[in-house]
Amino acid sequence: MAEQLEAILSQGLDALSLPYTDDTLRRFRLFYTLLSERSQQMNLTAISGEEDVARLHMLDCAAILPQVAFAGKRVLDVGSGAGFPGLVLKLLCPDLSLTLLDSTQKRVQFQQEVCAALNLTDVSCLHLRAEEAPSEMRESFDLVVSRAVARLSILSELCLPFVAMGGSFLAMKGPAADEEVAEGKNAIRLLGGSEPRVLHYAVPGLDASRTLVVSEKNHPTPLKYPRRFAQMKKQPL
């Protein structure tokens, strides 16, 4: 009989029509084990237990894969924390090229540990603040995704400068994102993004729906952005 984590993931991935193998589930189990062990030593996540981690982290992240084509894309996860959503996307879509960006060294070290243990290739784990990233990272990613980092008006200034022309900024939000979208439209336009599309989707086993805010990059981000984070917070675009 499958253990709880594997059973929940199998059912959820089937419901999302996402392909996986026994080795995929083995890697998710190892990811969970490392997350559980390290969370006792550092602040990685407040979510614990196989069922909650499987649904609220792993399937929550996996559920965006049917919404946008990730295969073969250069993907940046801004504020990647313990590796959500980036490492989940990589496990389920191995041919994407992934960069994880986080401002906390211990979290980046955890990401590196997970990548080594899971034998993940074509993954870069960077200890860096988004607004301080080097110029060569600017407008160099097909997809820039972020989950539970900041309100859209601030998040767009952190993320859109990284998006290549024709690429997309993906903001993972909860069920009630309308206010944030209305508040963030001006920032997205100023930073080079198109009118945001709001995609509503379900996570298997959860009652509340989720929202993915998608904006395509249709003109370059002005070089004066991003500003310092204190200024973003004080004067959102």
Secondary structure as GFF3:
##gff-version 3
##sequence-region A 1 237
A	DSSP	alpha_helix	4	15	.	.	.	ID=ss1
A	DSSP	alpha_helix	22	39	.	.	.	ID=ss2
A	DSSP	alpha_helix	50	52	.	.	.	ID=ss3
A	DSSP	pi_helix	53	59	.	.	.	ID=ss4
A	DSSP	alpha_helix	60	62	.	.	.	ID=ss5
A	DSSP	beta_strand	74	78	.	.	.	ID=ss6
A	DSSP	alpha_helix	86	92	.	.	.	ID=ss7
A	DSSP	beta_strand	97	102	.	.	.	ID=ss8
A	DSSP	alpha_helix	105	117	.	.	.	ID=ss9
A	DSSP	beta_strand	123	127	.	.	.	ID=ss10
A	DSSP	three_ten_helix	130	132	.	.	.	ID=ss11
A	DSSP	three_ten_helix	135	137	.	.	.	ID=ss12
A	DSSP	beta_strand	141	147	.	.	.	ID=ss13
A	DSSP	alpha_helix	152	159	.	.	.	ID=ss14
A	DSSP	three_ten_helix	160	162	.	.	.	ID=ss15
A	DSSP	beta_strand	163	173	.	.	.	ID=ss16
A	DSSP	alpha_helix	178	190	.	.	.	ID=ss17
A	DSSP	beta_strand	197	201	.	.	.	ID=ss18
A	DSSP	beta_strand	210	216	.	.	.	ID=ss19
A	DSSP	alpha_helix	229	234	.	.	.	ID=ss20
###
